[in-house]
Amino acid sequence: MDKSTLKKVDKRDHFNSRIGFILAAAGSAVGLGNIWKFPYQVGQNGGGAFVFVYIIFIIFIGLSVAITEMVIGRSGKSNVIGCYGKYNSKFKIVGWFGMIASLLLYAYYAVVGGWTIFYLVKAVTGQFGAASVGSFETMFDSFCQSPIQLIIYQIIFLVITAFIISKGISGGIEKYCKVLMPGLFIMLIIMAIRSITLPGALKGVEWYLKPDFSKIKGSVLVSAMGQAFFTLSLGVGTMVTYSSYLKSDENIGTTSISVTIFDTLVALVAGFVILPAVFAFNLEPSEGPGLVFETLPHVFSQMPFGTLFAIIFFALLIIAAVTSSISMLEISTTFVVEKTKMNRKKATWLLTLLIFLLGIPVVMGFGPWRHVQLAGKTFFNIYDYFVSNITMPLVGLFGTILVGHIMKKDIVMNELTNNGTINVKLKMVWYTLVRWVIPIILFLISLQSLGILKI
Ligand code: PFF
């Protein structure tokens, strides 16, 4: 490395503490993906069978790809495009692809983030009491029909995130994750207990846990893979960008394992909150993106101190969503700042404006443009399919090719073992997965998601 690069690397911000990085990575991973998306994906993809495939994908693919992305990020020490292009400049395109996906991802994520703020307002104004049962479905529907309301809440969400990120990385991110994520987890456990003990809920528990293997089709595999990437924040450059700030004595393997375990637990518990309640209240599990927002008020209405619970829960959910969106915006902010030398604040706000505009079709697609569809998909579905089911697995695929076949083995192993100073037990298992098994599976899944292969 020549002197000027060294200087640049030295100047890069660092996570101050080990726990700071884990929490920021966990803060990115744990978000709406766990609590909003996972339950409705389970609902749309046949219950236990989806959960089964999802867990297998998380263990054998998600975790390994997380480690892969951390290796790429820490050894690249640059923005996402610099990191992917460091060992072969053709791979810059992978970084570009990820970054563009991160913008689209944030565009619809912020719309749903806005929903959580709307629901906090509803909770604060006491609208989840037992008396309001029956109006919960229409509450969500009529909210979605009003683009003005959606836009107002989307803007509030975007502004909160931009405000935090414009303050800079360690100060901005670490502070907010430390206490709140465990708090959210505890809330979910309490809510799950309430949900499981509702009359009629056990049918939902069974449906959630008992895999009906006949339901596993190509589309279920594609959705489960998309969900595994989405929930662990993989395939868009987030973990690459975050790890580029990671000090060289951090243990990539154990960090990835902690984040993956915590993230998966949160999603599984969220499933126990939502799906039993869906059955108890005779709702439709395949409802789609509105599922959680239509189900949760019912749960709160059946809890002692339901309103208080609802307020705390939605406040924590907003924070979880914001820590995830911070990480999405960080990708392009880091890139713009490093490329154009624009000041961080300005880059953040300009990108936020762009993302707001990209979100407008999504907003309209929930209301007046509901009928504008491509292959049966609304704007929301199109954005989400493109990001979660096409881009994320593809970026993951090329990431594994980069680490498994382009980077020299000893560079990869040095990165993983901190130059041989730590003993990483299953490193050869990981390396074999990354070199051969995962690229083949991701290639097949990508063919399926692109409609080239049909199983
Ligand atoms: N993992 C986040 C969630 O589950 O809500 C979503 C996400 C964040 C995906 C950051 C990708 C990303 F880069």
Residues whose N, C-alpha, C, O or C-beta is under 5 A from the ligand:
A	BS01	PFF	S28 A29 V30 G31 L32 G33 N34 F230 T231 L232 S233 L234 V236 T238 S324 S327 M328
